[in-house]
């Protein structure tokens, strides 16, 4: 079978920015991740073996000088020492264990140094998603011209509505070619109407940003806070994450993903100095308007004008929801929108994969004699991930009912 991932930067920016922060702050930390299919999908026979082959093929994917030069130009906040690390980085199939049971359900487990395994998540998810459609035969019916035309229509509506938006669809895309068609079409349409009220600001995928001369979009993920909570507890995990992040990036990349353990504990950690330092927050769970109200109220309580702060909405958005949020949020903050599978998996009859990879265990160094379990809670109970006993322990620690 052909190799699905062919470019080192065919990945989301936040994996590289988090990797850099991990090396800078937690260079010896060890972690475990688990793959979760929320739909409990049955995968085609032989899927596990095909996935192992694809992961093995990653070992020959290395960063190019062209990719480094692009990231240096567009991501000036990343310290140059990090590119020396990436030059020597090689994926290692031994970090991943793949199994498939008799009923066809898939199990994927990861273990190793955090700084190394962190770069596997998005690529493996993208492989699983595309491989599924290849092995079920659905990929043969993908109409790339139709994908591009659909993307143009979505772009025109978002731009006309004044939405500032980006593509965040790498992890669960139907295929590399589909995301290529979508991003290329949106970039071309935005450039054709430069005076539009809205703006297509870029893509989370670094390779496509390079291909279409866009800005790579992204900062960090729940993983950062989850790992810190596993090591030191959830009460101050957001504070420690903000402290580490600001130390590495010195005020750049200042959009914080706050909902790992819900708004209440984050708000207690979000002091005036961090509220002033970080340019905004990302909403990834809960009711978008309720979360916006909480954010606006917090900024006002600290004497900060919320209209000066960015709020990125990324919670299961489509064009209609983004336009409605733009109408409701404009003037209250600086709204923007990160949209995923609605862009990169919107094909007739195709059901997007409801799959994630979550960090579940962590230990401070390789010499630590045991792992500590961790979890993610968020503002949606349906998005809780982790061992049930760990989830219960964190809920009790955080006094969540």
Residue pairs with C-beta under 8 A, 6 or more apart in sequence:
1 50
1 53
1 54
1 134
3 54
3 57
3 61
4 54
4 57
4 126
4 127
4 130
4 131
4 176
5 54
5 57
5 58
5 61
5 123
5 126
5 127
5 176
6 61
6 176
7 61
7 67
7 207
8 61
8 62
8 63
8 64
8 67
8 86
9 63
9 67
9 70
9 71
9 205
9 206
9 207
9 210
10 123
10 126
10 170
10 176
10 205
10 206
10 207
10 208
11 119
11 122
11 123
11 170
11 205
11 206
11 207
12 122
12 168
12 170
12 171
12 204
12 205
12 206
12 218
13 75
13 204
13 205
13 206
13 209
13 216
13 217
13 218
13 219
14 204
14 218
14 219
14 220
14 221
15 118
15 119
15 121
15 122
15 221
16 71
16 75
16 78
16 82
16 86
16 119
16 206
17 75
17 78
17 218
17 219
17 220
17 249
17 253
18 118
18 220
18 221
18 223
18 224
19 82
19 115
19 118
19 119
20 78
20 79
20 82
20 248
21 220
21 224
21 244
21 245
21 248
21 249
22 29
22 114
22 115
22 118
22 224
23 82
23 85
23 115
24 244
24 247
24 248
25 244
25 247
25 248
26 114
26 115
26 227
26 231
26 244
26 364
27 115
28 113
28 364
28 365
28 366
29 113
29 114
29 115
29 227
29 231
29 362
29 363
29 364
29 365
30 111
30 112
30 113
30 114
30 362
30 363
30 365
30 366
30 368
30 371
31 110
31 111
31 112
31 113
31 114
31 117
31 118
31 227
31 359
31 361
31 362
31 363
32 109
32 110
32 111
32 359
32 360
32 361
32 362
32 371
33 109
33 110
33 111
33 117
33 120
33 121
33 357
33 358
33 359
33 360
34 108
34 109
34 110
34 357
34 358
34 360
35 106
35 107
35 108
35 109
35 124
35 128
35 355
35 356
35 357
36 355
36 356
36 357
36 358
36 385
37 105
37 106
37 353
37 354
37 355
38 354
38 355
38 356
39 353
39 354
40 105
41 105
41 106
41 132
41 353
42 103
42 104
42 105
43 100
43 104
43 105
43 106
43 132
43 135
44 104
44 132
44 135
44 136
45 104
46 135
47 100
47 104
47 106
47 131
47 132
47 135
48 98
48 99
48 100
48 106
50 131
50 135
51 98
51 106
51 108
51 127
51 128
51 131
52 93
52 96
52 98
54 127
54 131
55 91
55 93
55 96
55 98
55 124
55 127
56 93
58 91
58 93
58 120
58 123
59 90
59 91
59 92
59 93
61 91
62 87
62 89
62 90
63 83
63 86
63 87
63 89
66 210
67 206
67 207
67 210
68 83
68 86
68 87
70 206
70 209
70 210
71 78
71 83
71 206
71 216
72 78
72 80
72 83
74 209
74 215
74 216
75 216
77 249
77 250
77 252
77 253
79 248
89 116
89 119
91 119
91 120
91 123
92 112
92 116
95 110
95 111
95 112
95 116
95 117
95 120
96 108
96 109
96 110
96 120
96 124
97 107
97 108
97 109
97 110
97 111
98 106
98 107
98 108
99 106
99 107
99 108
100 106
100 107
101 107
106 128
108 124
108 128
108 357
110 117
110 120
110 121
110 124
110 357
111 117
113 366
114 227
114 362
118 223
121 171
121 223
121 357
122 170
122 171
124 357
125 171
125 172
125 355
125 356
125 357
126 170
126 171
126 172
126 173
126 176
128 353
128 355
129 171
129 172
129 173
129 174
129 345
129 352
129 353
129 355
130 139
130 173
130 174
130 175
130 176
132 353
133 139
133 142
133 174
133 175
133 350
138 349
138 350
139 174
139 175
141 349
142 174
142 175
142 177
142 178
142 347
143 347
144 177
144 178
144 181
145 181
146 347
147 178
147 181
147 182
147 185
147 346
147 347
148 181
148 182
148 184
148 185
149 185
150 346
151 181
151 182
151 185
151 186
151 189
151 343
152 185
152 186
152 189
154 186
154 319
154 342
154 343
155 185
155 186
155 189
155 190
155 200
156 189
156 193
157 319
157 323
158 165
158 198
158 200
158 319
158 322
158 323
158 337
159 189
159 190
159 193
159 196
159 197
159 198
159 199
159 200
160 196
160 197
160 198
161 197
161 198
161 322
161 323
161 326
161 327
162 197
162 198
162 326
162 330
163 198
163 199
163 322
163 323
163 326
163 335
163 336
163 337
164 198
164 199
164 201
164 334
164 335
164 336
164 337
165 198
165 199
165 200
165 201
165 322
165 336
165 337
165 338
165 339
166 200
166 201
166 202
166 203
166 204
166 217
166 336
166 337
166 338
166 339
167 179
167 182
167 183
167 186
167 202
167 203
167 204
167 205
167 208
167 217
167 338
167 339
167 340
167 343
167 344
168 203
168 204
168 217
168 218
168 314
168 338
168 339
168 340
169 179
169 182
169 204
169 339
169 340
169 341
169 342
169 343
169 344
169 345
170 179
170 204
170 205
170 344
171 340
171 355
172 340
172 341
172 344
172 345
172 352
172 353
172 354
172 355
173 179
173 341
173 344
173 345
174 344
174 345
174 347
174 350
174 352
178 344
178 345
178 347
179 205
179 208
179 343
179 344
180 208
180 211
182 343
182 344
183 203
183 205
183 208
183 211
183 212
183 214
184 208
184 211
184 212
186 200
186 343
187 200
187 212
187 213
187 214
189 200
190 196
190 199
190 200
200 214
201 214
201 215
201 217
201 336
202 209
202 214
202 215
202 216
202 217
203 209
203 212
203 214
203 216
203 217
204 216
204 217
204 218
204 338
205 216
206 216
208 214
209 215
209 216
209 217
217 338
219 253
219 254
219 255
219 256
219 257
219 282
220 241
220 245
220 253
220 256
220 257
221 257
222 257
222 259
222 260
222 284
222 358
222 376
222 378
223 358
223 359
224 241
224 244
224 245
225 237
225 238
225 241
225 257
225 260
225 261
226 237
226 260
226 358
226 359
226 362
226 374
226 375
226 376
227 359
227 362
227 374
228 237
228 240
228 241
228 244
229 237
229 260
229 261
229 374
229 394
230 359
230 361
230 362
230 372
230 373
230 374
231 362
231 363
231 364
231 372
232 240
233 397
234 261
234 265
234 394
234 397
234 398
235 265
235 397
235 398
236 269
237 260
237 261
238 256
238 258
238 260
238 261
238 265
238 266
238 269
238 270
239 269
239 271
239 274
241 256
242 256
242 269
242 274
242 278
245 253
245 256
246 254
246 274
246 277
246 278
251 277
254 277
254 278
254 279
254 280
255 278
255 279
255 280
255 281
255 282
255 310
255 312
256 274
256 278
256 280
256 281
256 282
257 281
257 282
257 284
258 266
258 270
258 281
258 282
259 266
259 283
259 284
259 285
259 286
259 291
259 378
259 379
260 266
260 376
260 377
260 378
261 376
261 377
261 394
261 398
262 377
262 378
262 379
262 398
262 400
263 286
263 291
263 294
263 379
264 398
264 400
265 398
267 294
267 298
270 298
272 302
272 303
272 304
275 298
275 299
275 302
275 304
276 302
276 304
279 309
279 310
280 309
280 310
280 311
280 312
280 333
280 334
281 295
281 309
281 310
281 311
281 312
282 311
282 312
282 313
282 314
282 338
283 291
283 292
283 295
283 311
283 312
283 313
283 314
283 315
284 314
284 315
284 378
285 315
285 378
285 379
285 380
285 383
286 315
286 378
286 379
286 380
287 379
288 313
288 315
288 321
288 325
289 325
289 328
291 379
292 311
292 328
292 329
292 332
292 333
295 306
295 309
295 311
295 333
296 306
296 332
296 333
299 305
299 306
299 309
300 306
306 332
306 333
307 331
307 332
307 333
307 334
308 334
309 333
309 334
310 333
310 334
310 335
310 336
311 329
311 333
311 334
311 335
311 336
312 335
312 336
312 337
312 338
313 322
313 325
313 329
313 335
313 336
313 337
313 338
314 337
314 338
314 339
314 340
317 325
317 337
317 338
317 339
317 340
317 342
318 339
318 342
319 339
319 342
322 337
322 339
325 335
325 337
326 335
326 337
329 335
341 352
345 352
345 353
356 385
358 376
358 385
358 386
359 374
360 373
360 374
360 375
360 385
360 386
360 387
361 371
361 372
361 373
361 374
362 371
362 372
362 374
363 370
363 371
363 372
373 386
373 387
373 389
373 390
374 386
374 390
374 394
375 384
375 385
375 386
375 387
375 390
375 391
375 394
376 383
376 384
376 385
376 386
377 384
377 391
377 394
377 395
377 398
377 400
378 384
384 391
386 394
395 401
